[in-house]
Every structure is written in C-alpha cells, then in structure tokens.
Amino acid sequence: MSDGRLFKILYHLLDKGHATAPELAGRFEVSPRTIYRDVEALSSAGVPVYAEPGRNGGIYLLHGFTL
C-alpha cells in the first residue's frame, strides 16, 4: 500500500463525495482489490470511510468529515 495513494483516495473522496472501486482502480492504476485494501487501511487509521455494495453503491466518507 502506498501512503501517497491513500491520501489521493482520501482527497478524491473529499472532492467528489463518492467513487466506485473500479473507478478509483482505473484512476490510480491498481486493481479494485487493492482499492478495497486501501479503504480498509484508511478505516483502520480512523478515517470514517465506508463502502456500500450494489448497483448504486460505492465508497463514501461520513457526511461532514473534514481534515
């Protein structure tokens, strides 16, 4: 896992509000599985990030979260 990529994912979510794992995987040129590992790492670090499965799901930050 790349610390730089974790921050880029965090800033992307802060900017856009949400994203899908395949979308983030394409943007950062890694696999969707790597994105899920990165999301788990962010969550373990105390960032309120969560994933919703399904057609309209995605990866989100808790509403109102700021750095």
PyRosetta script that sets phi, psi and omega in degrees:
from pyrosetta import init, pose_from_sequence

init()
pose = pose_from_sequence("MSDGRLFKILYHLLDKGHATAPELAGRFEVSPRTIYRDVEALSSAGVPVYAEPGRNGGIYLLHGFTL")
pose.set_psi(1, 140.7)
pose.set_omega(1, -178.8)
pose.set_phi(2, -104.5)
pose.set_psi(2, 125.2)
pose.set_omega(2, 178.5)
pose.set_phi(3, -60.1)
pose.set_psi(3, -37.6)
pose.set_omega(3, 178.3)
pose.set_phi(4, -61.1)
pose.set_psi(4, -41.0)
pose.set_omega(4, 179.2)
pose.set_phi(5, -67.0)
pose.set_psi(5, -36.4)
pose.set_omega(5, 178.0)
pose.set_phi(6, -60.9)
pose.set_psi(6, -44.8)
pose.set_omega(6, 178.2)
pose.set_phi(7, -66.3)
pose.set_psi(7, -37.9)
pose.set_omega(7, 178.5)
pose.set_phi(8, -65.1)
pose.set_psi(8, -39.8)
pose.set_omega(8, 176.3)
pose.set_phi(9, -63.2)
pose.set_psi(9, -45.5)
pose.set_omega(9, 179.8)
pose.set_phi(10, -59.6)
pose.set_psi(10, -47.7)
pose.set_omega(10, 179.9)
pose.set_phi(11, -66.2)
pose.set_psi(11, -35.2)
pose.set_omega(11, 177.1)
pose.set_phi(12, -62.5)
pose.set_psi(12, -45.2)
pose.set_omega(12, 179.5)
pose.set_phi(13, -66.8)
pose.set_psi(13, -37.3)
pose.set_omega(13, 176.5)
pose.set_phi(14, -63.7)
pose.set_psi(14, -38.0)
pose.set_omega(14, -177.9)
pose.set_phi(15, -76.1)
pose.set_psi(15, -48.1)
pose.set_omega(15, -173.0)
pose.set_phi(16, -93.7)
pose.set_psi(16, -21.0)
pose.set_omega(16, -179.7)
pose.set_phi(17, 95.7)
pose.set_psi(17, -42.1)
pose.set_omega(17, 177.7)
pose.set_phi(18, -161.5)
pose.set_psi(18, 166.9)
pose.set_omega(18, 177.6)
pose.set_phi(19, -160.9)
pose.set_psi(19, 161.8)
pose.set_omega(19, 174.3)
pose.set_phi(20, -96.4)
pose.set_psi(20, 158.2)
pose.set_omega(20, 178.5)
pose.set_phi(21, -61.8)
pose.set_psi(21, -44.4)
pose.set_omega(21, 177.6)
pose.set_phi(22, -62.4)
pose.set_psi(22, -35.7)
pose.set_omega(22, 177.0)
pose.set_phi(23, -62.5)
pose.set_psi(23, -47.8)
pose.set_omega(23, 179.0)
pose.set_phi(24, -67.1)
pose.set_psi(24, -37.6)
pose.set_omega(24, 179.2)
pose.set_phi(25, -61.7)
pose.set_psi(25, -42.9)
pose.set_omega(25, 177.6)
pose.set_phi(26, -65.7)
pose.set_psi(26, -40.9)
pose.set_omega(26, -178.8)
pose.set_phi(27, -65.1)
pose.set_psi(27, -39.9)
pose.set_omega(27, -176.1)
pose.set_phi(28, -102.1)
pose.set_psi(28, 5.9)
pose.set_omega(28, 175.7)
pose.set_phi(29, 55.6)
pose.set_psi(29, 48.6)
pose.set_omega(29, 174.7)
pose.set_phi(30, -134.0)
pose.set_psi(30, 177.7)
pose.set_omega(30, 179.0)
pose.set_phi(31, -83.7)
pose.set_psi(31, 157.1)
pose.set_omega(31, 174.7)
pose.set_phi(32, -57.8)
pose.set_psi(32, -33.6)
pose.set_omega(32, 178.2)
pose.set_phi(33, -61.8)
pose.set_psi(33, -38.2)
pose.set_omega(33, 177.3)
pose.set_phi(34, -64.3)
pose.set_psi(34, -39.0)
pose.set_omega(34, 177.5)
pose.set_phi(35, -61.9)
pose.set_psi(35, -43.6)
pose.set_omega(35, 178.9)
pose.set_phi(36, -63.5)
pose.set_psi(36, -37.0)
pose.set_omega(36, 175.4)
pose.set_phi(37, -64.5)
pose.set_psi(37, -41.3)
pose.set_omega(37, 178.8)
pose.set_phi(38, -64.5)
pose.set_psi(38, -40.1)
pose.set_omega(38, 177.6)
pose.set_phi(39, -63.3)
pose.set_psi(39, -39.7)
pose.set_omega(39, 176.8)
pose.set_phi(40, -63.7)
pose.set_psi(40, -39.8)
pose.set_omega(40, 178.1)
pose.set_phi(41, -64.7)
pose.set_psi(41, -41.0)
pose.set_omega(41, 177.2)
pose.set_phi(42, -62.9)
pose.set_psi(42, -43.4)
pose.set_omega(42, 179.9)
pose.set_phi(43, -63.3)
pose.set_psi(43, -42.0)
pose.set_omega(43, 178.8)
pose.set_phi(44, -64.3)
pose.set_psi(44, -26.8)
pose.set_omega(44, 179.1)
pose.set_phi(45, -83.5)
pose.set_psi(45, -0.3)
pose.set_omega(45, 177.0)
pose.set_phi(46, 98.9)
pose.set_psi(46, 4.3)
pose.set_omega(46, 177.3)
pose.set_phi(47, -79.5)
pose.set_psi(47, 128.1)
pose.set_omega(47, -177.7)
pose.set_phi(48, -78.3)
pose.set_psi(48, 73.9)
pose.set_omega(48, -178.9)
pose.set_phi(49, -110.9)
pose.set_psi(49, 143.0)
pose.set_omega(49, 178.5)
pose.set_phi(50, -147.0)
pose.set_psi(50, 160.4)
pose.set_omega(50, 179.8)
pose.set_phi(51, -120.4)
pose.set_psi(51, 137.6)
pose.set_omega(51, 175.7)
pose.set_phi(52, -112.3)
pose.set_psi(52, 125.6)
pose.set_omega(52, 179.0)
pose.set_phi(53, -77.6)
pose.set_psi(53, 166.8)
pose.set_omega(53, 173.7)
pose.set_phi(54, 107.6)
pose.set_psi(54, 177.7)
pose.set_omega(54, -175.5)
pose.set_phi(55, -58.6)
pose.set_psi(55, -42.9)
pose.set_omega(55, -179.1)
pose.set_phi(56, -101.7)
pose.set_psi(56, 18.2)
pose.set_omega(56, -178.5)
pose.set_phi(57, -80.6)
pose.set_psi(57, -170.7)
pose.set_omega(57, 179.4)
pose.set_phi(58, 160.8)
pose.set_psi(58, -168.7)
pose.set_omega(58, -179.8)
pose.set_phi(59, -107.7)
pose.set_psi(59, 128.1)
pose.set_omega(59, -174.1)
pose.set_phi(60, -131.2)
pose.set_psi(60, 157.8)
pose.set_omega(60, 166.5)
pose.set_phi(61, -100.9)
pose.set_psi(61, 151.5)
pose.set_omega(61, 176.6)
pose.set_phi(62, -57.3)
pose.set_psi(62, 134.3)
pose.set_omega(62, -177.7)
pose.set_phi(63, -55.9)
pose.set_psi(63, 130.6)
pose.set_omega(63, 178.1)
pose.set_phi(64, 90.1)
pose.set_psi(64, 1.1)
pose.set_omega(64, 179.4)
pose.set_phi(65, -70.8)
pose.set_psi(65, 134.8)
pose.set_omega(65, 174.2)
pose.set_phi(66, -135.5)
pose.set_psi(66, 161.6)
pose.set_omega(66, 176.6)
pose.set_phi(67, -89.7)
pose.dump_pdb("model.pdb")
